[in-house]
Amino acid sequence: MSQFSYKAMQSDGAVTVGNLDANNRHEALRQIEGRGLKPISLLEAAAGAPAAKNGTEPPHFNLSLGGPKKITARILENFTRLLSSLLAAGVPFSRALVILHREADSPVAKEKWKEIHDLVIDGMSLSDAMARSPETFPKVYVAMVEAGETGGFLDVVLAQIADFQAREKDLQSKVVTALMYPAILLVLALGVLIFLMVFFIPRFQLVFAGFNAELPLLTQMIINTSHIIRSYGLFVAAGLGVGIYSLRTWFKSETGRRAWEGFILKLPQVGPLLAQFAMARFCRMLGTLLGAGVPLVNALNVARRSIGNQILVDAVSDSIDRVKEGKALGASLARNRALFPGAIIEMISVAEESGRLDTELLRIANVTESDLDRQLKTVVALAEPLMLFLIAAFIGTIFIGMVYPIFSLQDHIK
């Protein structure tokens, strides 16, 4: 259990700070909201650091000279949550942006929030202003802000975005923690492998060369690999670097991104999880928009941008075209089975006929997200033993390939 220092807004608009113990950031946020407070910022206390006393400003530590060079995920989450709290408390929009600029801790955040403020003051919408900084605000973030502006519930959407960011950060932390031990083993295994290839295997080869022994195929492959690494190691490393850079450039292009997203969707286990996550996000956004009175076609055009995967966005776009032609939403989405299973289509169709589409979409999103949480926990739990097995299999193959010829050494001596 970790200790967190928080800054929150009381019901009367006053700002208070304090400390609490929680297993993760998401649980800490729930505790703050349970006390009737609206969280503004949340910092995990470092081990051994003194905690802040209630009613006083928690200390901020920045070990990097000059502060962070870009907007980090934590800075963006604090910005989103504070803006949501200010708007929910009735603070005027322009004044809220001024407060965000004034309260920013890092120079890069101050500059970015001032840029957003100036664009909004000049008459630009918040979503359009954020869209000018894709390195800070992802497309999904901008789409959700646009949805809040369209429906007139920006504070609610910003709170949802902050919750999404907190959940993703918790998930990322769990994945990193689960893979830390296998990653260390992988680095050590690579170090041992390089030592074997460069120093041990060449001497091992000389032993059999004196007996004119014919080595097994696996051993020959290992020796040939050792020869390539010793003779052309620098060229191989340079080639790998150029290849990785070329792949990254290709993935950033429209063609490469579509090809990669299509490949990810076809992967077993991973593809269905991503499709479920996209469907839950789409249903939650569409249900929230419809509940606010946004027309169906307009709500669909905004909600489809929150999916994230361009392949699925294109599929939903085809469904929107059929809705424009006058067809029912359930029938229009039925052709996209990769995103909407048959049971979900039936639920949407029945809800559409009964006039409670917005409520049902939100219920589908809640159920799907709960199921996703369970599946992701299972995937993370299986990742560590799977990686350990792969490392053991790889090192074991090298070991067998080098040891196996020893059993035939006596025959060559005779």
DOPATI-469834 format. One record per residue (C-alpha): residue in one letter; x, y, z. Coordinates in steps of 0.1 Angstrom, whole numbers, padded with zeros to 4 digits, always signed. Example, Ala and Ser with C-alpha at 12.3 -4.5 7.8 and 13.67 -1.06 7.14 Angstrom:
BEGIN
A+0123-0045+0078 S+0137-0011+0071 
This chain:
BEGIN
M+0000+0000+0000 S+0013+0034-0010 Q+0009+0069+0005 F-0005+0097-0017 S-0005+0135-0012 Y-0035+0152-0028 K-0049+0186-0035 A-0087+0188-0038 M-0115+0214-0039 Q-0142+0214-0012 S-0179+0220-0019 D-0175+0257-0010 G-0147+0262-0035 A-0119+0262-0010 V-0087+0242-0018 T-0075+0216+0007 V-0045+0192+0008 G-0039+0160+0027 N-0026+0124+0027 L-0041+0090+0023 D-0031+0054+0019 A-0042+0034-0011 N-0032+0005-0033 N-0031+0025-0065 R-0040+0060-0079 H-0075+0048-0090 E-0084+0037-0055 A-0069+0070-0040 L-0091+0090-0064 R-0122+0071-0052 Q-0113+0078-0016 I-0109+0115-0023 E-0143+0116-0040 G-0158+0096-0012 R-0149+0124+0012 G-0170+0149-0009 L-0139+0165-0025 K-0131+0171-0061 P-0095+0161-0068 I-0072+0186-0084 S-0038+0168-0082 L-0025+0135-0068 L+0011+0126-0061 E+0025+0094-0048 A+0049+0101-0019 A+0084+0088-0024 A+0096+0061+0000 G+0109+0077+0031 A+0097+0112+0021 P+0078+0132+0048 A+0041+0134+0041 A+0023+0167+0039 K+0000+0177+0067 N-0037+0183+0061 G-0044+0219+0051 T-0008+0226+0039 E+0007+0224+0005 P+0024+0191-0002 P+0060+0194-0011 H+0070+0190-0048 F+0103+0175-0057 N+0119+0178-0091 L+0153+0162-0094 S+0158+0170-0131 L+0174+0203-0139 G+0150+0227-0156 G+0120+0204-0150 P+0105+0180-0176 K+0110+0188-0212 K+0076+0177-0223 I+0041+0173-0210 T+0041+0140-0191 A+0011+0118-0186 R+0008+0128-0149 I+0009+0166-0158 L-0018+0160-0184 E-0040+0141-0159 N-0036+0168-0133 F-0045+0194-0159 T-0076+0175-0170 R-0088+0168-0135 L-0083+0204-0123 L-0101+0219-0154 S-0130+0195-0148 S-0132+0205-0111 L-0131+0242-0119 L-0158+0240-0145 A-0180+0219-0123 A-0176+0245-0095 G-0190+0272-0119 V-0157+0289-0126 P-0158+0307-0160 F-0140+0289-0188 S-0114+0317-0195 R-0107+0321-0158 A-0102+0284-0153 L-0076+0284-0181 V-0058+0313-0164 I-0058+0294-0131 L-0044+0263-0148 H-0016+0285-0163 R-0009+0300-0129 E-0009+0267-0110 A+0014+0248-0135 D+0046+0236-0118 S+0068+0232-0149 P+0078+0259-0174 V+0068+0237-0204 A+0033+0232-0189 K+0029+0269-0182 E+0038+0277-0219 K+0014+0250-0232 W-0015+0260-0210 K-0010+0297-0220 E-0010+0287-0257 I-0043+0269-0252 H-0057+0299-0233 D-0047+0323-0260 L-0062+0302-0288 V-0095+0298-0269 I-0096+0336-0261 D-0092+0342-0299 G-0124+0324-0305 M-0112+0288-0312 S-0129+0259-0295 L-0110+0240-0268 S-0109+0208-0289 D-0095+0226-0320 A-0069+0243-0298 M-0058+0210-0284 A-0058+0194-0318 R-0029+0218-0327 S-0007+0200-0302 P-0010+0163-0311 E+0022+0155-0292 T+0004+0166-0260 F-0032+0157-0266 P-0039+0124-0283 K-0067+0121-0309 V-0089+0102-0285 Y-0085+0129-0259 V-0094+0156-0285 A-0124+0136-0297 M-0138+0133-0261 V-0133+0170-0254 E-0152+0177-0287 A-0180+0155-0275 G-0182+0174-0242 E-0183+0207-0260 T-0209+0194-0285 G-0232+0181-0257 G-0226+0209-0232 F-0211+0187-0205 L-0174+0194-0208 D-0167+0191-0171 V-0182+0155-0170 V-0162+0144-0200 L-0130+0158-0186 A-0136+0139-0154 Q-0141+0107-0174 I-0108+0114-0194 A-0089+0118-0161 D-0104+0085-0148 F-0094+0068-0181 Q-0059+0082-0177 A-0057+0070-0141 R-0068+0035-0151 E-0044+0033-0180 K-0015+0044-0157 D-0025+0017-0131 L-0026-0009-0159 Q+0008+0003-0172 S+0023+0001-0138 K+0010-0035-0133 V+0024-0046-0167 V+0058-0029-0160 T+0060-0045-0126 A+0051-0080-0139 L+0077-0077-0167 M+0105-0062-0147 Y+0120-0096-0135 P+0118-0113-0169 A+0133-0082-0185 I+0163-0083-0161 L+0167-0120-0169 L+0166-0113-0206 V+0194-0087-0203 L+0215-0111-0183 A+0207-0139-0208 L+0218-0117-0238 G+0251-0109-0219 V+0258-0146-0214 L+0249-0153-0250 I+0273-0127-0263 F+0301-0140-0241 L+0294-0176-0254 M+0293-0165-0290 V+0324-0143-0289 F+0348-0161-0265 F+0337-0196-0257 I+0323-0211-0289 P+0354-0203-0310 R+0376-0223-0286 F+0350-0251-0285 Q+0352-0253-0323 L+0390-0258-0322 V+0385-0290-0300 F+0364-0307-0327 A+0385-0294-0356 G+0414-0315-0343 F+0394-0347-0346 N+0379-0338-0380 A+0345-0343-0364 E+0313-0336-0383 L+0292-0314-0361 P+0254-0317-0358 L+0233-0292-0378 L+0222-0272-0347 T+0258-0269-0335 Q+0270-0258-0370 M+0243-0231-0370 I+0254-0218-0336 I+0291-0217-0347 N+0282-0199-0380 T+0262-0174-0359 S+0292-0169-0337 H+0314-0163-0367 I+0290-0137-0381 I+0289-0119-0348 R+0327-0118-0344 S+0333-0108-0380 Y+0304-0085-0388 G+0290-0076-0354 L+0293-0039-0359 F+0277-0041-0394 V+0248-0062-0380 A+0242-0037-0352 A+0242-0008-0377 G+0218-0028-0400 L+0195-0034-0370 G+0195+0002-0361 V+0187+0013-0397 G+0160-0013-0399 I+0143-0002-0366 Y+0144+0034-0377 S+0129+0025-0411 L+0101+0005-0394 R+0093+0034-0370 T+0091+0058-0399 W+0069+0034-0419 F+0046+0029-0389 K+0041+0066-0386 S+0029+0068-0422 E-0008+0063-0431 T-0001+0030-0449 G+0021+0016-0422 R-0002+0026-0394 R-0032+0009-0411 A-0012-0022-0418 W+0000-0024-0382 E-0034-0018-0367 G-0049-0045-0390 F-0022-0069-0379 I-0028-0062-0342 L-0065-0068-0346 K-0058-0103-0361 L-0035-0114-0332 P-0051-0140-0310 Q-0061-0127-0275 V-0046-0092-0282 G-0069-0083-0311 P-0102-0092-0294 L-0091-0073-0263 L-0084-0041-0283 A-0117-0045-0302 Q-0136-0048-0269 F-0118-0018-0254 A-0127+0003-0286 M-0163-0009-0285 A-0167+0001-0248 R-0152+0035-0254 F-0175+0040-0284 C-0206+0029-0265 R-0198+0051-0235 M-0192+0082-0257 L-0223+0076-0279 G-0245+0069-0248 T-0233+0101-0231 L-0239+0122-0262 L-0274+0108-0268 G-0283+0113-0231 A-0273+0150-0235 G-0297+0154-0265 V-0272+0153-0293 P-0287+0140-0326 L-0278+0104-0335 V-0258+0112-0366 N-0238+0140-0350 A-0232+0118-0319 L-0219+0089-0341 N-0196+0112-0360 V-0180+0124-0327 A-0180+0090-0310 R-0163+0071-0338 R-0132+0092-0334 S-0128+0080-0298 I-0122+0044-0311 G-0085+0050-0318 N-0080+0022-0344 Q-0084+0036-0379 I-0095+0002-0393 L-0124+0001-0369 V-0131+0038-0374 D-0135+0032-0411 A-0159+0003-0404 V-0180+0025-0381 S-0180+0052-0408 D-0197+0028-0432 S-0223+0022-0405 I-0229+0059-0401 D-0235+0062-0438 R-0263+0035-0435 V-0278+0054-0406 K-0279+0085-0427 E-0299+0065-0453 G-0326+0059-0427 K-0316+0024-0415 A-0316+0014-0378 L-0284+0017-0358 G-0284-0019-0347 A-0288-0032-0383 S-0262-0007-0395 L-0236-0019-0370 A-0244-0056-0376 R-0219-0058-0405 N-0190-0049-0383 R-0187-0082-0363 A-0151-0075-0354 L-0162-0046-0332 F-0198-0055-0323 P-0206-0092-0314 G-0240-0105-0322 A-0252-0103-0286 I-0243-0066-0284 I-0261-0059-0317 E-0293-0075-0303 M-0290-0054-0271 I-0286-0022-0292 S-0315-0031-0315 V-0339-0039-0286 A-0329-0007-0268 E-0334+0014-0300 E-0369+0000-0304 S-0378+0007-0267 G-0363+0043-0268 R-0337+0037-0241 L-0306+0036-0264 D-0285+0060-0243 T-0290+0040-0211 E-0283+0007-0227 L-0251+0019-0244 L-0238+0031-0210 R-0247-0002-0194 I-0229-0021-0222 A-0198+0000-0217 N-0198-0007-0179 V-0202-0044-0184 T-0176-0046-0211 E-0151-0026-0191 S-0155-0048-0160 D-0150-0079-0182 L-0119-0062-0198 D-0104-0056-0163 R-0106-0093-0155 Q-0091-0103-0189 L-0063-0079-0186 K-0054-0091-0151 T-0052-0126-0166 V-0030-0115-0195 V-0006-0097-0171 A-0005-0127-0148 L+0004-0150-0178 A+0030-0126-0193 E+0057-0133-0167 P+0058-0171-0169 L+0055-0170-0207 M+0085-0147-0210 L+0105-0169-0186 F+0096-0200-0206 L+0108-0183-0239 I+0141-0172-0223 A+0146-0207-0209 A+0138-0223-0242 F+0162-0200-0261 I+0192-0205-0237 G+0184-0242-0234 T+0186-0246-0272 I+0221-0230-0272 F+0232-0252-0243 I+0220-0284-0260 G+0236-0274-0293 M+0270-0270-0277 V+0268-0300-0254 Y+0253-0326-0277 P+0286-0331-0298 I+0305-0340-0266 F+0286-0373-0264 S+0301-0383-0297 L+0336-0372-0288 Q+0347-0406-0276 D+0339-0422-0310 H+0362-0398-0328 I+0390-0404-0303 K+0388-0442-0311 
